[in-house]
Amino acid sequence: MKVILILLAILSILFPSVNFLINENEISDYIGKDCDSLADFIVDNLYLFEKEYNENLLPDEPKFEASGCEYRTKIRNLSAGADAVYLDFDGNNGYMVIGEDYNIYKFEPVGDLAFLKLEENIFYSDGDGFLYYNEEYKNYIPYETDESEDIICTSSAGKDTSGRIVDSDAYINGNYGSGYSLYQSKDLLYYLPGTQMELTMYIKTIGAGITSEGNCALVSMYNTLEYLKLSNKYPSLPSNSIYFRPALDDPHYNQIISTTEYRPRAVQEYLPQLYVTIRNHAAQYYSYRTSNDSLSVSQMDNFIEAIGDFYGANINSTYFPLWSFGSNVKDDIDAGYFTIFNMNNDSFYGNHSVAVAGYKVYRKATKILFVTVYDTVNLAIIGDGWGPIKAYYDFKPTRYGSFIRAR
């Protein structure tokens, strides 16, 4: 908002005859709609920009004290599908991303991304920030910086009693404020995903309740492969269910009963054949008993391909320790595939594995006359294995984890 007001103030000083109750076509007589023209205007009038910005500061906000622009380069804005200009002001005095059609996508009055001066082919997206293209994984990866916002979403708005995000609109409004609207979305989750408790073979008592096995990775892989079956991408994957008797059908039954607090959930269960195959494979090759701790997330791609091979399905799976929302959520969902997100020490889920089945992109556009500033929040639609209905995951508070692609 301040950036817009400052630009207007500068224009009023430089062009006092301009009536600002005019349309965009008339404004373009003074500043071109291309990103270079707006960048030229800001750089050439930086002293006025700084003066106006600092006069409108709130008490707890840092001053803008740049005396010049020390680095300028063209970058690609993936969100807009167009070029943008990156300006790095002198010293530790901030930076800016300027787009076409009078759009400013990023402005920080303090900070220095010095490493960007050494980079070529820089990319930017609203949800991921500055990125580079990774040739090994064929995706866009955010640079690790110290400039990331510290986002803490503490409001209970949009969450159920356990803390899962189940109402995306209410969550956005309660944690980010009003003015955001749904900009883009795609949801592949047209059925109820399997949960850890529904698929568990063993349970144990904790306090007044019971808990399932620590089978989140098995469940996320099951939900992902189940979608490949239901969407008819790999029809050879099984769709039937079978009876499973832990005492008779699990070769590790005696070990589990004698060395853990777990007990069979039932004498006999009717479970999906696909899940039973996944669990048996984990037990045979990854020492799974009642927890997937021995299954590294970096092994899940080979695991998925092995299950596919067992059923004659040539599934290609890839492990992504480096990822971005655009490359590893949006691209996969837009192509019609689930993906798996393995969380690392998440503030709510802890270490947990979920099937990602869609996304929602919320955008807030602040427009005054001819300049627009955007803010974007990206949510993933997930089958988290904890509840029978889909939930949402916000990537802004944390970026720790990895992805598994299965196509």
N, C-alpha and C positions, 0 to 999 in steps of 0.2 A: 504493500500500500504506500509506504513512504517513498519508494522508488518512483512511483507514478506521480505523486505530488511534487517531488523534486524536479522531475522532468518538465512538468507544467510550469513550475516556478522559473526554471531556467529559460524556457521558451518565452515566458512573459517578459523577462529581462532583456533577452536578445532581440525579440520581435514584439515590442510593446504595442504595435498596431494590430496584432493578431487577436481576433475575437475567438475565445476558446469554446464557445457554443457553436461549433462548426463540425462538419462531418469528416470522416477519415480521408476522403479524397482531397479535401482542402489541406489537411495536415500534411499529406504527402508532398505538397508543394514546398514544405520546409524540411522535412525529413523523409527520405525514401523508406519504403516498407521492407527493404532487404536488411539482413542482419548487419552488414558492413556499414550501412549508412547510419543506423542507430548507434553502433559502436564508435564510429567517427565522431558523432555528435557528443557522446559522453566523454570520450578522451579529450576532445578539443575544449570542452567546458568543464573539466574536472574540478577546477577551483570553485565554481558555482555549485556543482553537485555536492561537494564536500560541505560547503557553507550551509546549504539548505538542509542537508541530511542532519548535521550536528545541531542545528537550531530546532529540529523536531524530535530530538531524542527523548526517550523516557529516562528517568533517573538511573535505572539499573542497566541501561544498554551501552555498549562500547561505542566510542567515537570513531568516525571514519577520518583518518588522517593521512591519506595518500597524497603524494605530491606529483605523481605521474604514473604512467603505465609502463612497466618494465618488460612485459611479455604479452604478445598477442598472437593467436593462431586460430585457424579454422578447425572446427571439430564437427562431428556428425551427431545430430540429435536423433537418436533412435525412436524416441517417443513421437516426435513430430514428423519423422521421415524427411528431414531437411537439414541443411547446413546451419551452423551456429558459430558465433564468435566467442572465444574464451579470452577474457582480459584478466591478467594478473597484475595487480597494482604493486608499487614498489614496497620493498621490505616485507613486513608482516601485516600489510595494510589491506588484505582482502582480495577478492576475486569476483568475477561475474560471468554468467553465461547468457548471451543475448541471441534471441532467435529472430525469425522473420515475422513480418506483420505486427511489429511493435510488441513482441512478447519477450519478457525477461524471465528466464527459467530459474535463475539462481543468483543471489547476491549475498555475499558475506563481507561485512566491513572490516573484519579482523581475520587473519589467517594467511598462510602461504603454502600452496601446494607446489613446492619447489621441484619435486620430481617430474611434474608434468612438462617442464621445460626440456627434459631429456627424452620425452616420449614422442613417437610419431603415431599417426592414425588413432587419435583419441576419440572416444565416443562418450555420449552422455544420455542418460534416460531419467525420467522423472522419479522412478521408483528405486533405481540403483545408484544414481550419481554418476561419477566418472568411471569409465570402463575401458578395457583393452580386449582385443580379440585373441583368444587362446587357440592356437593352431592344433594342439594335441587333442583338445576336447571339442573343437569346432563350436565354441560358444563365447559369449561376452562375459567378462569377469570384472567385478568392481575392484578398483585399486584399494589397497588397505591404507587408510589415512587416519590422522588424529583429529580430523575435522568433522567426524560424524556426529550427528545430533544425539543427545542422550534422551531418548524417548521413554517415558514411563507412563504406561496406560493403567491407572489404578482404579478407574471408575468401574462399577459393577454393571453399568448399562449394557444391555445386550447379552449378558452372561446368565447361564443357569446357576442353580444353587451350588454346583461343584466348581464353578469358575470357567467353564467352557464357553466360548463365544458362539452363540446360537442365533442371534439376531444382528445381522451385519449393519443395518441402518441405524439401529439404536446404539450399537457399539461405536460407530463412527461419530455420531452426534454427541455421545457422552464423553468420549475421550479426545476428540479433535475439535469439537465445536460445530456450530451451525455453518451452513453455506456449502457443504459438500454434497455432491449428487453423483449417482452412479454413471460412470463414463463408459466403461466397457465391462462385459461379463461373458462368461461361458461356463456352463455346468454340465458335466457328463454323468453326474451321479443321479441316475433315474431309478435306482433301486436302493434298498436298505443295505448298507455295508455290514459285513460280519464284524462282530465285536470279540474282544478277548474272552469275555465270560461265556458267550455263546459257543465258542470253539474250543474252550479249554477242556482237557481230559481230567485234570487234577485241580483241586481247590485246597485252600487252607484257611483257618480261622485267624482273624486279626481283630482283637477287641470284640466288639459285638457283631462284627460283620465277617464276610468271607471275601477272599480275593482269588483271582485266576492265576494261572501260571504266568511267568514273565515272558509272554509269547508275542509281544508287539511286532517284532520283525517278521515272524511267521504270518501274522494276521495281515500286515501291510502287503506282503508279497501275495498272499492269498487273494486279497481284495483287488490287487492290480491284475493278477492273472485271471481272476473271475471276470473282470471287465473285458479282457481280451477275448474270453469265451463268449460272453453275452453280446458283445458287439460284433461277433462273427469274424473277428480278425484271425483267430486260431481255433477253428471248429473242432480240432482233434483233442483239445483239452477236455477233461471229463466234466459232465454236469450232474452226474448221479451222486447219491449219498449211500453210505454203507453203515452197517452196525459195527461198532468198535467196543470191545470188552477189555478194559485195561489189564485186568488180572490174567487174561488169556492171550491177548493180542500184542501187548507191549512187553518186549523182551527185557526191558529195564524196570519192570514193575516192582520187583522185590528190592532193588537198589533204592528206588524213589521212596518206597514206604518205610524202609529201615533207616535211611540217612537224612530224610527231610521231614518237614511238618505237613507235607501234602498228603491228601487222600483222594481216591477216585471221586469224581463228581457224581457218578452213577455207575451201577454195575454194568450197564450197557448204554451206549449213546449212539444216536443216528447222526453222523457227521458227513459233510461233503467229502467225497473221494479225493478231490484236489487238495483239500487241507490236510487230510490224513497222509497223503503222499509227501506233502511239504514237511510235515512234522517228522515222518519216518526218515526222510532224507537228512534232516537236521540232526536227528539222533544218531544216524549211522555214520555221517561224515563230519559232523561238527560237535559231537559230544553233548548234544542237547538232551536235557532231562526235564527240567521244569523252568528253565530260564535260558534266554538266548544270549547270555553274557559271553559265551565262547564263540559266538558267530560275529565276526568283525563286519562292520558295515562295508568295508572294502571288498568283502567276499560275496556280497549279495548279488552282484551281477553274474558271477559264475554260477551261483546257486540257482538263479532264475533260468539261466540257459540250460542247466542240467535238467531241471523239471520239464522245460520245453522239449528237450531231446528225448526224454523218457516217453513223452506222448507224441513224438513226431512233429513237434512244432518248432520251427527254426526261429526262435525269438532272439533278437539282438539286444543285449543289455549292457549298459555302460555305467561305471561309477564316476561321479563328479565330486571330488573334494573341493573344487572351486566352482562357483556357480553364481548365477544372477536370476532375478525374478523373470526377466524377459526371456532369457535363453532356456531356463530349466523349469519354469512353470508355464508361462504364457505360450511359448512355442510348442511345447509338448501337448498342452490342452487344445490349442488351436488345430493341431494336427490330428486330434482325436484319440489321444492316449493319456492314461493315468501316468503319474510319476510318483516316486517314493521320496519322502523327505525324512531324513534321520536327524533328529534334534540332538544337540549336544549341550547338556546342562541348561535347558530352557527354564526360565523363572517359574513357569507353571507346570509344564509337562516333564521336566527333568530330562533324562536320556530316554528318548522315545522315538518310535518309528511309525509314520502315518502314510496312508495313501492319499495323494493329492489328486482331486477329481475335477477341479475347476478353479476359477478366480473371479474376483470382483475388483475393479479399479474405480476408486472414488476420486473425484477431482473437485477442487475449489478454485474457481476463476474469479479474481478480483479485477474488475474493469472500470476504469475512469477515463472517459473520453476515448483516447486511441491506444492506450497501453494496457496490456493484460499480464498479470502475474499469476502463475499457477502453483498450486500445492497438491500433491498426489499421495494417496494412501493405497497400497496394494494389499489385498487379502486373498489367501488361498482357501478354497473350499476343500475340506479334508474329511476322510473317514478315519477318525482317530482311534477307533477300537475301544473307546470308553463308553460310548453311548450309541443307541440305535438310530439316531438321527445325525445328519451331517453337522459339522462344526466349521468354524472359520479360524484361520491363523494369520496373525499380523506380523509381518517381517520387520517392521520398524524397530520394535524394542530389542531385537536380537538378530544376529546374522550367523550364529554358530550352528554348523551342521553340514550335511552332505546330501547329495541327490543320487538316486538310481533311476536310470531310464530303461524302459522295457518296451521295445517295439517289434 
